[in-house]
């Protein structure tokens, strides 16, 4: 979408998509191919180049794992073992081969951990550099997926620990501790947030035309997108135009506009989310309601005009019955109602118009779509049209309240969101004629991302399909994930590579054992110190493993409390910490052995891990025509569905 400047909405921040767009541009893609899974790739779509660029993120994880372990510090053999574990895991390899956001998420997670270790182990002179590097890595990580916030939590724990240590240490004065706190806050909070905001600024700058999902964004932003309906509307409101009117208190709610409920008698008026068809209104002269488009000249609505508000569907008019001094009941009535009950005065409160466009576009006395905030005052009772105090629900009743009340000032502001006038056409361009707030657009998108992510729930939590899984299944690799459809009817006729997301069973089970065993070893360590009547202290070995174990916990345990659908690849960031912890625990276990013995054991473990990786290579890289019997040797656990009886599977190998 970035290549053709079309808007695209996603549940994730835009950095990952920007990198994918860069890969597409480098590969010669012109933005016209939609990557439909049932269509052949054109010759000009060089997806190999695209995968090379994204695969580079996965490759970077290997040296980062080695360098991280060396700085923790761990021995050279253990560091090499950790890097090899990362390299030989089938799931990590698969996700870095695909054009997905996960390779970037994993790479930036590894980078953030490396910078955190550097920040914790560096000299005071280079502390500022490592803090800045950590802040940059966190900003990049958050800009790919919100799952990066789990790494932010890990860094926050150690930053809080260091801050408390500064203020409680007798060797450091309070002024120095405050300076260090300010430095950490700047580097670890301000810098990541600045990067996050700048990525969204770039994201919006490359999107100038309508695309997918823009209807969820604020209308001020939509008005900037070419070919969007809010962009093509006329810049001023004329008598007889069809309008959609919205209350200012409901700006954060999409499609909640003024409408009436259908009835053979009088109709109530409300602001509802569900569009009933009665949400189009016209502003008419009191003397005549109909406009002859072929004969009548265009006459614009001005501040102070007295007019009638008419529903375009029912052809009934908006009127108010007096209930008391300055208040009234609002409904729509037939044309035979008393005209005095249907007269409303337009009072412009604010006209936020940029200094661009025609003279009419800049006239502050005219009512403009989106930009003009106005009140509608009932002429007979002098009450102000407003929404009821329960604003925020999907259906909010409209009433008429005394003009000098707080409710009139807060809930009595209206604006026209959409202006359709056949006399003025649909070839207008509102871009630049409506002020747009970057901060409001950014906050609106964050709320929407949070809403959509929280809405990704399973229809039946007790029933999983082939792709979803539960967190308790991940460390034991009980439910690997089918990446595409496996039905033979779907696969026949398409040259597809069907892969199976499964990790290296040896590494997953080994890392799971180490993650469970480490807290027990830590408890035994402290119990031993207590029995020896020595002050409790954290040894460098425990501190090293503790950071990796805490990283695993923070990247794994929160998924137990998430109501959204979950997949196996959600465990991969936690797996990275677990693999490094496994190398650390093996190094600790063989610490009493000679160097030669430790190297021989490391070679043996690497050989076995490489053998298992090669055994499951078909799941990672795809394979040629196969039947269920050909895959039976990979069915290590009964819960795996690699070999599905009764289905012949057709695959084409991707070299």
BAFIFI-133881 format. One line per 8 residues: their letters; for each residue x, y, z of C-alpha. Coordinates in steps of 0.25 Angstrom, whole numbers, plus 5000, padded with zeros to 4 digits. Example, Ala and Ser with C-alpha at 12.3 -4.5 7.8 and 13.67 -1.06 7.14 Angstrom:
% BAFIFI-133881
as = 5049,4982,5031  5055,4996,5029
***
This chain:
% BAFIFI-133881
xxxxxxxx = 5000,5000,5000  5012,5010,5003  5016,5008,4988  5003,5013,4982  5001,5023,4994  4988,5016,4998  4984,5016,5013  4985,5003,5020
xxxxxxxx = 4980,5000,5034  4986,4989,5043  4986,4984,5057  5001,4986,5058  5010,4999,5058  5015,5002,5044  5030,5000,5045  5029,4986,5040
xxxxxxxx = 5020,4989,5029  5030,5000,5025  5041,4991,5024  5033,4981,5016  5030,4992,5006  5045,4996,5006  5047,4981,5002  5036,4981,4991
xxxxxxxx = 5042,4994,4985  5056,4988,4985  5050,4975,4979  5044,4984,4968  5030,4982,4972  5020,4994,4967  5009,4992,4977  4999,4986,4968
xxxxxxxx = 5000,4971,4972  4992,4967,4985  5000,4955,4988  4987,4946,4987  4991,4932,4992  4983,4926,4980  4990,4934,4969  5003,4931,4962
xxxxxxxx = 5014,4942,4965  5017,4951,4953  5031,4950,4948  5033,4965,4952  5030,4961,4967  5044,4957,4972  5040,4951,4985  5053,4945,4987
xxxxxxxx = 5059,4959,4989  5048,4962,4999  5051,4950,5007  5066,4953,5007  5064,4966,5013  5054,4961,5024  5063,4949,5026  5074,4957,5029
xxxxxxxx = 5067,4961,5042  5067,4946,5046  5082,4945,5042  5086,4956,5052  5080,4949,5063  5091,4939,5063  5103,4948,5065  5095,4956,5075
xxxxxxxx = 5092,4944,5083  5107,4941,5084  5111,4955,5087  5100,4956,5098  5105,4943,5105  5119,4948,5105  5116,4961,5112  5107,4954,5122
xxxxxxxx = 5118,4948,5124  5118,4934,5119  5129,4925,5114  5132,4925,5100  5127,4911,5099  5114,4914,5105  5112,4927,5096  5115,4918,5084
xxxxxxxx = 5105,4908,5088  5094,4919,5090  5097,4925,5076  5096,4911,5071  5083,4908,5078  5077,4920,5071  5082,4916,5058  5077,4902,5059
xxxxxxxx = 5063,4904,5063  5053,4901,5052  5042,4911,5057  5052,4922,5057  5057,4919,5044  5043,4918,5038  5038,4931,5043  5051,4938,5038
xxxxxxxx = 5049,4932,5024  5035,4937,5022  5030,4951,5019  5025,4954,5033  5027,4964,5044  5032,4953,5054  5046,4953,5048  5048,4968,5052
xxxxxxxx = 5041,4966,5065  5051,4955,5069  5063,4963,5063  5060,4976,5071  5057,4967,5084  5071,4961,5082  5076,4975,5080  5069,4981,5092
xxxxxxxx = 5075,4970,5101  5089,4972,5096  5088,4987,5099  5082,4984,5113  5093,4975,5116  5103,4985,5111  5096,4996,5120  5098,4987,5132
xxxxxxxx = 5112,4983,5130  5118,4995,5123  5128,5005,5130  5122,5018,5135  5128,5026,5124  5120,5018,5113  5107,5017,5121  5100,5028,5113
xxxxxxxx = 5104,5022,5100  5098,5008,5104  5085,5015,5110  5083,5022,5097  5085,5009,5089  5075,5002,5098  5065,5013,5096  5066,5013,5081
xxxxxxxx = 5065,4998,5081  5052,4999,5090  5046,5009,5081  5049,5001,5068  5043,4989,5076  5030,4996,5080  5028,5001,5066  5028,4987,5060
xxxxxxxx = 5018,4980,5070  5012,4984,5083  5018,4970,5088  5031,4978,5089  5025,4985,5102  5029,4972,5109  5043,4975,5106  5041,4989,5111
xxxxxxxx = 5036,4983,5124  5049,4975,5125  5057,4988,5123  5048,4995,5133  5051,4985,5144  5066,4987,5143  5065,5002,5141  5056,5003,5154
xxxxxxxx = 5066,4994,5161  5078,5003,5158  5070,5015,5162  5067,5009,5175  5081,5005,5177  5086,5019,5174  5077,5026,5184  5080,5016,5195
xxxxxxxx = 5095,5015,5192  5103,5023,5203  5114,5025,5193  5105,5034,5184  5100,5047,5187  5085,5050,5184  5088,5061,5173  5096,5050,5165
xxxxxxxx = 5085,5040,5167  5075,5050,5162  5084,5053,5150  5085,5038,5147  5070,5036,5148  5067,5048,5138  5077,5042,5129  5070,5028,5129
xxxxxxxx = 5056,5034,5128  5061,5042,5116  5068,5030,5109  5058,5019,5112  5045,5027,5112  5046,5039,5103  5055,5033,5093  5046,5021,5090
xxxxxxxx = 5033,5029,5090  5040,5039,5080  5044,5028,5071  5030,5022,5072  5023,5035,5069  5033,5038,5057  5030,5025,5051  5015,5028,5051
xxxxxxxx = 5018,5042,5045  5025,5035,5033  5014,5025,5032  5004,5036,5030  5013,5044,5021  5013,5032,5011  4998,5030,5011  4991,5041,5002
xxxxxxxx = 4979,5032,4996  4968,5024,5001  4971,5010,5003  4967,4999,5014  4961,5003,5027  4962,5018,5027  4947,5019,5031  4952,5015,5045
xxxxxxxx = 4960,5028,5046  4956,5042,5050  4949,5049,5038  4959,5061,5038  4969,5051,5034  4960,5044,5024  4958,5057,5018  4972,5058,5014
xxxxxxxx = 4972,5045,5006  4969,5046,4991  4957,5039,4986  4951,5038,5000  4937,5042,5001  4940,5052,5012  4951,5058,5002  4942,5059,4990
xxxxxxxx = 4931,5067,4997  4928,5082,4995  4935,5091,5004  4922,5099,5008  4908,5095,5013  4897,5100,5003  4882,5099,5006  4876,5086,5001
xxxxxxxx = 4889,5078,5002  4888,5064,5008  4896,5064,5021  4901,5055,5032  4902,5062,5045  4910,5058,5057  4911,5063,5072  4925,5067,5076
xxxxxxxx = 4924,5058,5089  4923,5046,5080  4935,5049,5071  4943,5037,5076  4932,5028,5072  4931,5024,5057  4918,5025,5049  4910,5030,5061
xxxxxxxx = 4902,5041,5055  4889,5048,5056  4877,5040,5051  4862,5037,5054  4856,5023,5056  4845,5020,5046  4830,5020,5050  4817,5023,5044
xxxxxxxx = 4815,5034,5055  4825,5044,5061  4839,5039,5062  4849,5040,5073  4863,5046,5069  4876,5039,5074  4891,5038,5071  4893,5023,5067
xxxxxxxx = 4904,5014,5062  4895,5005,5054  4892,5013,5042  4877,5011,5039  4876,5019,5026  4870,5031,5033  4883,5038,5036  4882,5048,5024
xxxxxxxx = 4877,5062,5027  4875,5075,5019  4875,5089,5024  4863,5096,5017  4857,5110,5016  4845,5111,5025  4836,5116,5013  4839,5104,5004
xxxxxxxx = 4846,5091,5007  4848,5086,4993  4860,5090,4985  4859,5090,4969  4874,5086,4966  4872,5090,4951  4866,5104,4954  4869,5109,4968
xxxxxxxx = 4883,5116,4970  4892,5111,4981  4890,5118,4994  4899,5115,5005  4896,5114,5020  4901,5125,5028  4903,5128,5043  4890,5133,5049
xxxxxxxx = 4881,5127,5038  4867,5122,5043  4864,5109,5036  4857,5096,5036  4864,5082,5038  4857,5072,5029  4860,5057,5029  4863,5052,5015
xxxxxxxx = 4857,5038,5017  4844,5041,5024  4842,5055,5019  4839,5059,5033  4844,5071,5040  4852,5073,5053  4843,5080,5063  4842,5082,5079
xxxxxxxx = 4831,5082,5088  4832,5091,5100  4834,5084,5113  4837,5096,5122  4845,5108,5122  4856,5107,5112  4855,5092,5110  4847,5083,5100
xxxxxxxx = 4845,5069,5095  4851,5067,5081  4845,5058,5070  4842,5058,5056  4828,5061,5051  4820,5062,5038  4820,5074,5029  4807,5078,5035
xxxxxxxx = 4813,5082,5049  4813,5096,5054  4825,5103,5047  4828,5111,5060  4832,5097,5066  4842,5094,5055  4850,5107,5053  4865,5106,5058
xxxxxxxx = 4875,5117,5058  4889,5113,5053  4900,5119,5063  4914,5117,5059  4923,5114,5071  4936,5111,5064  4941,5111,5049  4955,5105,5049
xxxxxxxx = 4958,5107,5034  4972,5107,5028  4976,5119,5020  4975,5111,5007  4964,5109,4996  4954,5119,4990  4948,5131,4997  4935,5123,5000
xxxxxxxx = 4944,5112,5007  4950,5123,5016  4938,5130,5019  4936,5129,5034  4921,5132,5033  4918,5120,5025  4916,5106,5030  4927,5097,5025
xxxxxxxx = 4927,5082,5027  4936,5076,5038  4942,5090,5041  4930,5097,5046  4925,5095,5060  4911,5101,5062  4899,5100,5071  4884,5099,5067
xxxxxxxx = 4875,5108,5076  4860,5106,5076  4854,5119,5072  4841,5118,5081  4847,5112,5094  4861,5117,5092  4866,5103,5096  4879,5097,5090
xxxxxxxx = 4879,5083,5082  4888,5074,5090  4890,5059,5093  4886,5053,5107  4897,5052,5118  4899,5037,5115  4907,5041,5103  4917,5030,5099
xxxxxxxx = 4907,5018,5097  4903,5013,5084  4890,5020,5084  4889,5033,5091  4876,5041,5091  4875,5055,5086  4868,5066,5094  4867,5081,5095
xxxxxxxx = 4873,5087,5108  4874,5101,5113  4884,5110,5106  4892,5114,5118  4895,5101,5125  4907,5093,5125  4900,5082,5117  4897,5092,5106
xxxxxxxx = 4912,5096,5105  4918,5082,5105  4907,5073,5098  4901,5084,5089  4912,5085,5079  4909,5079,5065  4917,5079,5052  4914,5073,5038
xxxxxxxx = 4923,5061,5034  4918,5059,5020  4912,5068,5010  4906,5063,4998  4901,5073,4987  4898,5069,4973  4899,5083,4969  4914,5084,4974
xxxxxxxx = 4918,5070,4969  4928,5060,4975  4941,5065,4969  4945,5074,4980  4957,5073,4988  4957,5076,5003  4972,5072,5006  4978,5084,5013
xxxxxxxx = 4964,5091,5015  4962,5083,5028  4971,5085,5040  4976,5071,5044  4982,5068,5058  4994,5058,5057  4993,5056,5072  4978,5053,5071
xxxxxxxx = 4979,5044,5059  4991,5037,5066  4983,5035,5079  4970,5030,5071  4979,5020,5064  4985,5015,5077  4971,5013,5083  4966,5006,5071
xxxxxxxx = 4978,4997,5071  4975,4993,5085  4961,4991,5082  4963,4981,5071  4974,4974,5078  4965,4972,5090  4954,4967,5080  4963,4956,5074
xxxxxxxx = 4956,4945,5083  4952,4931,5080  4937,4928,5077  4939,4916,5086  4950,4915,5095  4949,4900,5097  4951,4897,5083  4964,4900,5075
xxxxxxxx = 4966,4900,5060  4979,4895,5054  4986,4908,5056  4982,4913,5070  4989,4908,5083  4989,4911,5098  5001,4916,5105  5003,4904,5114
xxxxxxxx = 5005,4896,5101  5017,4905,5096  5029,4901,5104  5026,4886,5102  5023,4888,5087  5010,4880,5088  5002,4888,5077  5010,4892,5065
xxxxxxxx = 5004,4901,5055  4999,4899,5041  5003,4911,5033  4994,4910,5021  4982,4901,5017  4985,4886,5015  4973,4882,5008  4977,4875,4995
xxxxxxxx = 4965,4881,4988  4971,4895,4991  4985,4891,4987  4983,4885,4974  4985,4894,4963  4994,4904,4971  5009,4903,4972  5009,4906,4987
xxxxxxxx = 5019,4903,4998  5012,4898,5010  5020,4898,5023  5018,4894,5037  5023,4903,5049  5029,4894,5058  5042,4896,5066  5054,4888,5069
xxxxxxxx = 5048,4878,5079  5061,4876,5086  5064,4890,5088  5049,4894,5092  5049,4882,5102  5063,4885,5108  5060,4900,5109  5047,4897,5116
xxxxxxxx = 5054,4888,5126  5064,4899,5129  5054,4910,5131  5047,4901,5141  5059,4897,5148  5066,4910,5149  5057,4916,5160  5059,4903,5168
xxxxxxxx = 5074,4905,5167  5073,4919,5171  5065,4915,5183  5076,4905,5187  5086,4915,5185  5080,4924,5195  5077,4913,5205  5091,4909,5205
xxxxxxxx = 5095,4923,5208  5086,4923,5220  5090,4910,5225  5105,4915,5225  5100,4928,5232  5106,4937,5222  5099,4949,5217  5090,4947,5205
xxxxxxxx = 5096,4951,5192  5094,4949,5177  5106,4942,5171  5110,4946,5156  5105,4933,5151  5091,4934,5158  5090,4949,5153  5093,4945,5139
xxxxxxxx = 5083,4933,5138  5073,4942,5146  5073,4953,5135  5070,4942,5124  5060,4935,5133  5053,4948,5136  5052,4951,5121  5046,4938,5118
xxxxxxxx = 5036,4940,5129  5032,4954,5125  5031,4949,5110  5023,4937,5113  5014,4938,5126  5006,4950,5121  5000,4942,5110  4992,4934,5121
xxxxxxxx = 4984,4946,5124  4981,4950,5109  4967,4948,5104  4971,4948,5089  4974,4937,5080  4989,4932,5081  4998,4925,5072  5011,4917,5074
xxxxxxxx = 5020,4929,5068  5015,4937,5080  5025,4929,5089  5037,4931,5080  5042,4944,5087  5041,4936,5100  5048,4924,5093  5060,4933,5090
xxxxxxxx = 5062,4936,5105  5060,4921,5108  5070,4916,5098  5081,4926,5104  5077,4921,5118  5079,4907,5113  5093,4909,5109  5096,4916,5122
xxxxxxxx = 5090,4905,5130  5098,4895,5122  5111,4903,5124  5108,4903,5139  5105,4888,5140  5119,4885,5133  5126,4896,5140  5135,4886,5148
xxxxxxxx = 5139,4879,5136  5152,4882,5128  5151,4891,5116  5154,4879,5107  5142,4871,5113  5133,4884,5112  5136,4886,5097  5134,4871,5094
xxxxxxxx = 5120,4872,5101  5117,4885,5093  5120,4878,5080  5112,4866,5084  5100,4875,5087  5101,4883,5075  5102,4870,5066  5089,4865,5072
xxxxxxxx = 5082,4878,5071  5087,4879,5056  5082,4865,5053  5068,4868,5059  5068,4881,5051  5071,4873,5038  5060,4863,5042  5050,4873,5042
xxxxxxxx = 5055,4881,5030  5043,4878,5022  5034,4885,5032  5043,4898,5031  5046,4898,5016  5034,4890,5009  5035,4877,5001  5030,4871,4988
xxxxxxxx = 5018,4862,4986  5016,4854,4999  5006,4845,5006  5002,4843,5020  5011,4831,5021  5023,4838,5016  5022,4848,5028  5019,4837,5039
xxxxxxxx = 5034,4838,5044  5032,4852,5048  5020,4849,5057  5027,4849,5070  5015,4853,5078  5001,4849,5076  4996,4863,5077  5004,4867,5065
xxxxxxxx = 4996,4867,5052  5008,4866,5042  5003,4853,5036  4988,4854,5034  4982,4841,5029  4973,4840,5017  4979,4852,5010  4989,4853,4999
xxxxxxx = 4997,4866,5001  5003,4872,4989  5015,4882,4991  5025,4888,4982  5039,4891,4988  5044,4905,4989  5059,4905,4987
***
